[in-house]
Amino acid sequence: MAETIHVRGEGGAIFAMDLPLPEGIADRYERGLLVRVNADGSPYAGAPASAPPPAPSQDPGTPPADPDPEPGPVDTAGRPAINAPKSEWIGYVVSKGLLSADDAANYTKADLIDMVS
């Protein structure tokens, strides 16, 4: 039987999800767009705030990415395209540690792009 967790989506709704999370959902969870909560929506106080195990569809033979790539003149790794949806820009700003997902959602897409430019 699969373990069930509850996550708050980008719109604030609470969803029950079985583990392992599907690849697209796991990606959004890792970027901070989805937050694990209790069934009633209160903050989850269980295990450390780490991502649930990835979906089994990921290739286990792929080596992990280098956590400390050599710095270049401009850090554009993982940067969404200008025409990417606002949700991708929120995830990018969150991954850079500039804002929380909730705070970033209050900005316009143009403001998020300016923030990281």
C-alpha positions as CSV (number, residue, x, y, z in Angstrom):
1,M,0.0,0.0,0.0
2,A,1.4,3.4,-1.0
3,E,2.0,6.1,1.6
4,T,-0.2,9.1,1.3
5,I,1.0,12.7,1.9
6,H,-0.9,16.0,1.7
7,V,0.5,19.0,-0.3
8,R,-0.7,22.6,-0.7
9,G,-0.8,23.5,-4.4
10,E,0.1,26.8,-6.0
11,G,-3.5,27.9,-5.7
12,G,-3.7,27.0,-2.0
13,A,-5.8,23.9,-2.3
14,I,-4.8,20.7,-0.3
15,F,-4.3,17.5,-2.3
16,A,-3.8,14.0,-1.1
17,M,-1.0,12.3,-3.1
18,D,0.3,8.8,-3.0
19,L,4.1,8.2,-3.0
20,P,6.1,8.0,-5.1
21,L,4.9,11.3,-6.6
22,P,4.6,11.4,-10.4
23,E,7.6,13.1,-12.1
24,G,6.0,16.4,-12.9
25,I,4.5,16.7,-9.4
26,A,7.8,15.7,-7.8
27,D,9.6,18.4,-9.8
28,R,7.2,21.1,-8.6
29,Y,7.6,19.8,-5.0
30,E,11.4,20.1,-5.2
31,R,11.1,23.6,-6.7
32,G,9.0,24.7,-3.7
33,L,5.8,25.3,-5.7
34,L,4.1,22.5,-3.6
35,V,4.5,22.4,0.2
36,R,3.8,19.3,2.3
37,V,1.1,19.9,5.0
38,N,-1.1,17.9,7.3
39,A,-4.5,16.9,6.1
40,D,-6.1,19.9,7.7
41,G,-3.6,22.3,5.9
42,S,-1.5,23.0,9.0
43,P,2.3,23.0,8.5
44,Y,3.8,19.5,8.4
45,A,6.1,18.9,11.3
46,G,7.2,15.4,10.5
47,A,10.5,14.3,9.0
48,P,13.0,16.9,7.7
49,A,11.8,19.0,4.8
50,S,13.2,16.9,2.1
51,A,11.5,15.9,-1.1
52,P,9.7,12.6,-1.2
53,P,11.3,9.8,-3.2
54,P,11.3,10.4,-7.0
55,A,8.9,8.5,-9.3
56,P,10.4,5.2,-10.4
57,S,10.4,6.5,-14.1
58,Q,13.7,8.3,-13.5
59,D,16.8,6.4,-14.8
60,P,18.8,5.2,-11.8
61,G,21.9,4.9,-13.9
62,T,22.1,8.7,-14.5
63,P,24.9,10.3,-12.4
64,P,23.8,13.1,-10.0
65,A,24.3,16.6,-11.2
66,D,27.4,18.5,-10.0
67,P,26.2,20.4,-6.9
68,D,28.9,23.1,-7.3
69,P,29.4,23.8,-11.0
70,E,32.1,26.3,-11.8
71,P,30.8,29.8,-11.8
72,G,30.4,31.5,-15.1
73,P,30.0,35.1,-16.0
74,V,26.1,34.9,-15.7
75,D,24.3,32.1,-13.9
76,T,21.6,31.1,-16.4
77,A,21.5,27.4,-15.6
78,G,17.9,26.3,-15.1
79,R,16.6,29.8,-16.0
80,P,13.2,29.6,-17.7
81,A,12.7,31.1,-21.1
82,I,11.1,34.6,-21.2
83,N,7.9,33.1,-22.5
84,A,7.8,30.3,-19.9
85,P,4.7,30.3,-17.6
86,K,4.7,32.3,-14.4
87,S,4.8,29.1,-12.3
88,E,8.3,28.3,-13.8
89,W,9.5,31.7,-12.9
90,I,8.2,31.3,-9.4
91,G,10.1,28.1,-9.1
92,Y,13.3,29.7,-10.4
93,V,13.1,32.6,-8.0
94,V,12.4,30.2,-5.1
95,S,15.3,27.9,-6.1
96,K,17.6,31.0,-6.0
97,G,16.5,31.7,-2.5
98,L,15.2,35.2,-3.2
99,L,11.6,34.6,-2.1
100,S,9.3,31.9,-0.7
101,A,6.8,30.4,-3.2
102,D,3.9,32.2,-1.5
103,D,5.7,35.6,-1.7
104,A,6.8,35.0,-5.3
105,A,3.2,34.3,-6.3
106,N,2.2,37.8,-5.3
107,Y,4.6,39.3,-7.9
108,T,3.9,39.7,-11.7
109,K,5.9,37.6,-14.1
110,A,7.7,40.7,-15.3
111,D,8.7,41.5,-11.7
112,L,10.1,38.0,-11.2
113,I,12.1,38.3,-14.4
114,D,13.5,41.7,-13.3
115,M,14.4,40.3,-9.9
116,V,16.8,37.7,-11.3
117,S,18.1,39.8,-14.2
